[in-house]
């Protein structure tokens, strides 16, 4: 039971059709390669295989079948969105979701304040509370 069935790597990504991200900040990294499917792009992004950075998103050019792995996503400073009919943008859900699952140990989102507006304590700080 369950043999031969593989989890689809795209499940970890949020898809936005016809959108590309343009880096304004030149220190942000991008790597591209010809790949036949979005699943192949997603698998490589999830594993960071062959990348010198942590992959947070990828854009797939449906026309040229080229994958663009990104060290940033749509929430990163120094990035702007561009409508482009050739591209589909896939962002890792871990980096764009604004909810905490379980104890939040794997949370990589952007929320840094409580519901009442109190600034969250940094994970590497023991002040004002121990973890």
Backbone torsions as a table, in degrees:
resi	resn	phi	psi	omega
1	UNK	NA	130.8	179.3
2	UNK	84.0	-5.4	-179.5
3	UNK	-71.9	141.3	178.7
4	UNK	83.3	-12.9	178.5
5	UNK	-92.6	123.8	178.2
6	UNK	-111.2	145.8	178.0
7	UNK	-69.5	134.8	179.5
8	UNK	-73.1	120.5	-178.1
9	UNK	-63.0	-18.4	-180.0
10	UNK	-72.0	-14.3	179.8
11	UNK	-62.7	-21.7	-178.9
12	UNK	-87.2	3.5	-173.8
13	UNK	-123.0	147.6	172.8
14	UNK	-99.1	123.4	-177.2
15	UNK	-96.0	134.2	170.9
16	UNK	-126.3	115.7	-177.1
17	UNK	-73.7	148.2	174.4
18	UNK	54.9	44.3	179.5
19	UNK	-139.7	139.5	175.6
20	UNK	-128.6	150.8	175.2
21	UNK	-103.7	134.3	179.3
22	UNK	-111.4	127.2	179.5
23	UNK	-85.2	124.8	174.9
24	UNK	-91.3	-37.6	176.9
25	UNK	-78.7	115.0	-174.3
26	UNK	-69.8	-14.5	-180.0
27	UNK	-79.0	-14.2	177.9
28	UNK	-71.0	141.6	-173.4
29	UNK	-106.2	149.2	177.8
30	UNK	-139.8	142.1	172.2
31	UNK	-133.9	139.9	-178.8
32	UNK	-124.9	155.2	176.7
33	UNK	-163.6	149.8	174.9
34	UNK	-73.5	124.8	174.9
35	UNK	-143.4	144.8	-173.5
36	UNK	-75.5	-28.6	-174.2
37	UNK	-134.3	157.5	175.6
38	UNK	-68.3	-29.0	177.6
39	UNK	-62.3	-41.1	177.5
40	UNK	-63.9	-41.2	177.7
41	UNK	-62.0	-45.2	-178.2
42	UNK	-63.4	-42.8	-179.4
43	UNK	-60.6	-45.6	-179.4
44	UNK	-67.6	-38.3	178.3
45	UNK	-64.8	-45.2	-179.3
46	UNK	-62.4	-35.3	-178.9
47	UNK	-91.8	-7.8	-174.7
48	UNK	55.4	29.6	-176.1
49	UNK	-68.9	122.7	177.7
50	UNK	74.5	12.8	-178.4
51	UNK	-112.0	142.7	179.6
52	UNK	-91.8	10.5	-178.0
53	UNK	-144.4	167.3	174.2
54	UNK	-79.4	119.8	-179.0
55	UNK	-76.5	121.7	179.2
56	UNK	-106.3	-16.7	-178.6
57	UNK	-166.3	165.8	169.4
58	UNK	-145.4	152.8	175.1
59	UNK	-116.9	133.9	-178.7
60	UNK	-111.1	122.1	177.4
61	UNK	-86.4	107.1	-176.5
62	UNK	-67.7	-25.9	-177.7
63	UNK	-75.7	-50.2	-176.5
64	UNK	-95.2	-3.8	-176.7
65	UNK	55.7	44.3	-179.0
66	UNK	-111.5	133.4	178.8
67	UNK	-99.1	134.0	178.0
68	UNK	-117.0	103.7	178.2
69	UNK	-84.1	137.6	-172.4
70	UNK	-121.4	139.1	176.2
71	UNK	-85.8	11.3	-174.7
72	UNK	-144.8	173.1	175.0
73	UNK	-138.4	-170.9	-175.3
74	UNK	-68.9	-14.7	180.0
75	UNK	-94.2	-5.4	-177.2
76	UNK	-75.2	137.9	174.1
77	UNK	-65.6	144.2	179.0
78	UNK	85.2	20.0	-180.0
79	UNK	-131.0	139.9	173.9
80	UNK	-127.8	152.7	-178.8
81	UNK	-89.2	144.7	178.2
82	UNK	-137.4	124.5	174.7
83	UNK	-65.0	129.9	178.8
84	UNK	-152.2	115.6	-174.8
85	UNK	-65.7	-19.0	-178.8
86	UNK	-80.9	-21.4	-171.4
87	UNK	-107.8	150.4	164.7
88	UNK	-122.5	135.0	-179.6
89	UNK	-100.2	132.8	176.8
90	UNK	-122.9	116.5	-179.3
91	UNK	-110.9	135.6	178.2
92	UNK	-60.2	125.8	-177.3
93	UNK	-58.6	-34.8	179.7
94	UNK	-56.7	-29.8	-175.7
95	UNK	-95.7	-12.3	-178.2
96	UNK	-117.6	-9.5	178.8
97	UNK	-78.0	145.8	-179.9
98	UNK	-114.6	38.3	176.2
99	UNK	-133.3	156.4	179.7
100	UNK	-108.4	130.3	179.0
101	UNK	-105.7	131.3	-178.8
102	UNK	65.9	-132.0	-178.8
103	UNK	-87.9	-3.3	176.4
104	UNK	83.1	11.5	-176.8
105	UNK	-61.3	-30.2	-179.4
106	UNK	-100.2	8.6	-176.3
107	UNK	-65.7	129.4	179.3
108	UNK	-128.7	15.5	-176.3
109	UNK	-75.9	-162.2	-172.1
110	UNK	-110.5	-4.7	-178.7
111	UNK	-74.6	127.1	-178.4
112	UNK	-133.9	21.4	177.4
113	UNK	-141.3	152.0	178.3
114	UNK	-73.1	171.0	178.5
115	UNK	-57.7	-31.3	-179.5
116	UNK	-87.5	2.9	175.0
117	UNK	96.0	3.6	179.3
118	UNK	-79.2	131.7	-180.0
119	UNK	-62.5	133.6	-179.5
120	UNK	-71.5	150.5	177.1
121	UNK	-79.1	137.0	178.4
122	UNK	-64.8	145.4	179.8
123	UNK	-61.1	-31.6	-177.1
124	UNK	-88.3	8.3	179.9
125	UNK	-110.9	141.7	176.3
126	UNK	-105.1	10.9	-179.4
127	UNK	-118.8	131.3	7.2
128	UNK	-87.2	-5.4	-177.3
129	UNK	-128.4	153.1	169.4
130	UNK	-81.8	153.0	178.7
131	UNK	-82.0	NA	NA
